[in-house]
Amino acid sequence: MDKKTAEKLYEAFYMKVFSYVMTLARDRNDAEEITQETFFRAISTDKSFRGESDSFTWLCSIAKNIFIDEKRRTARQDDELSEEIPDTNRGIEEKLSDRQTSIRIHSILHNMEEPYKEVFQLRVFGELSFAEIGSIFGKTETWARVTYHRARVKIKERMDEYEI
């Protein structure tokens, strides 16, 4: 890949890829490193891009693979969560602002099956559109909407079990 094309790719997609990686890593430093590694691999190995998807989807696939590799290398134990019963009359998004509840919701997300987990994280934390989410998975915008709705229902059910 020539320098000019690489610069355009970087400028056009850096923030979108970074936002996507933040939904996965939930740590700014890790997300920055993974994003940089994503662009390094994309620029240095242009043979792997076959043009079957758009550039953003291709970059997100690289980023996801790097993230998975990193997680495998640095597998950690989950921290014990403290027990607290918060107000049940708030929405999921509002509850994320409460630290203890946030930890509980992230725990529920951590144990949630795919693709619900990733679709919910991309929508809520990554602030991606349903069209972008569908594109990442190679599915339609409607599929992304339905999957997100089902993820919300599953989270709500599990929150009700824990009286969150």
C-alpha positions, 0 to 999 in steps of 0.5 A, a space after each residue: 500500500 502506498 503512503 498516500 493511500 495509507 494516510 487516507 485510510 488512517 485519517 478516514 477510519 482511525 476514530 471509528 476503529 478506535 471507538 469499536 476497539 474501545 467497546 471491546 477493550 474498555 481501556 483507553 491505552 489498550 484500545 490505542 495500542 490495538 488500533 495502532 497495531 490494526 493500522 500497522 497490519 492493514 498497511 503492511 499486509 495489503 495482500 489480505 484485503 480482497 475487496 469483498 467488504 468495505 475498508 471499515 469492516 476489514 479494519 474492524 475484523 483485523 482489530 477484533 482478531 488482535 483483541 482476541 489474541 491479546 485476551 488469550 495472552 493476558 487471560 485474567 480472573 474476574 474481580 469479585 463483585 460487591 453486592 448492592 441492590 440499586 433502584 430498579 426504576 431506571 433504564 439500562 443506560 442510566 444504570 451504567 452511570 452507577 459504578 456498582 451497577 455498571 460492574 454488575 452489568 459488565 459482568 452480565 455482558 461478559 457472560 452473555 453469548 455472542 452475537 448479543 454481547 458484541 452487538 450491545 457493546 458496539 451500539 451502547 459503548 461504541 455508539 455505532 449505527 445499526 447499519 455499521 454494526 450489520 456491516 461488521 457482522 456481514 448482516 443487515 441493519 435489521 438484523 443488527 436492530 433485532 439482535 440489539 433488542 434481544 440483547 437488551 431483553 436478555 440483560 433486563 431478564 438477568 438484571 431482574 434475576 439479580 434484582 438490579 
